[in-house]
């Protein structure tokens, strides 16, 4: 198995806003991702938008897209046949 990631961040000075972007790639053979004996190549792109709402409170909106480049009919979803999936998450983090 091998995996790679590339990250970038943008945070203007004196701003309550920041943005992060990352791309990821994971490759497996022999069923490492739970598929016996099958090779898999999985890609992902994530964008995260951060905003300091109040002192010690960070809010984040994260949008992620994953896709499986394998042509063996397996993938994501309840049936395992979708070749891609979306994730949208909203977080509030309090630091103390």
C-alpha positions in Angstrom: 0.0 0.0 0.0 1.1 3.5 -0.6 -0.5 6.9 0.1 0.4 10.5 -0.7 -1.0 13.9 0.2 -0.4 17.4 -0.9 -1.6 20.3 1.3 -2.0 24.1 0.8 -3.2 26.8 3.2 -4.2 30.4 2.7 -4.7 32.7 5.7 -4.6 36.4 5.1 -3.0 38.5 7.9 -5.4 40.1 10.4 -8.3 38.0 9.1 -10.7 35.7 10.8 -10.9 33.6 7.7 -8.6 30.9 6.4 -8.8 28.1 3.8 -7.0 24.8 3.4 -7.0 22.5 0.4 -5.6 19.0 0.2 -5.4 16.2 -2.4 -4.8 12.6 -1.5 -4.0 9.4 -3.3 -3.9 5.8 -1.9 -3.1 2.7 -3.9 -3.4 -0.9 -2.7 -3.0 -4.4 -3.9 -4.1 -7.7 -2.4 -7.2 -6.2 -0.8 -5.7 -3.8 1.7 -8.9 -1.7 1.6 -11.1 -4.8 2.4 -11.5 -6.1 -1.1 -9.8 -9.5 -1.2 -7.1 -9.7 -3.8 -8.3 -6.6 -5.7 -6.1 -3.6 -6.6 -7.5 -0.2 -5.7 -6.6 3.4 -6.5 -8.5 5.9 -4.5 -8.3 9.7 -4.9 -9.7 12.5 -2.7 -9.9 16.3 -2.8 -10.9 18.3 0.3 -11.5 22.0 0.8 -11.8 23.4 4.3 -13.1 26.9 5.1 -12.3 28.2 8.6 -13.8 31.2 10.4 -13.0 32.4 13.9 -16.5 33.1 15.0 -15.7 34.2 18.5 -12.7 34.2 20.7 -11.7 30.5 21.2 -14.4 29.3 18.8 -13.4 28.1 15.3 -16.1 27.1 12.8 -15.2 24.9 9.8 -17.0 24.0 6.6 -15.4 21.0 5.0 -16.3 19.6 1.5 -14.6 16.4 0.4 -14.9 14.4 -2.8 -13.6 10.8 -3.1 -13.4 8.6 -6.1 -12.3 5.1 -6.9 -10.3 4.7 -10.1 -10.6 0.9 -10.1 -12.6 -0.6 -12.9 -13.5 -3.8 -11.0 -17.1 -2.7 -10.1 -16.4 -2.0 -6.4 -16.4 1.3 -4.6 -18.4 3.4 -2.1 -21.9 3.5 -0.9 -24.2 1.0 0.8 -24.0 -1.4 -2.1 -20.3 -0.8 -2.8 -20.9 0.0 -6.4 -20.7 3.8 -6.4 -17.4 5.0 -7.9 -17.4 8.3 -5.9 -18.9 10.0 -2.8 -19.3 13.5 -1.3 -18.9 14.5 2.3 -20.0 17.9 3.6 -19.3 18.7 7.3 -19.8 21.7 9.5 -17.8 21.9 12.8 -17.6 24.2 15.7 -14.4 23.8 17.9 -14.1 25.5 21.2 -10.5 25.8 22.6 -9.9 26.2 26.2 
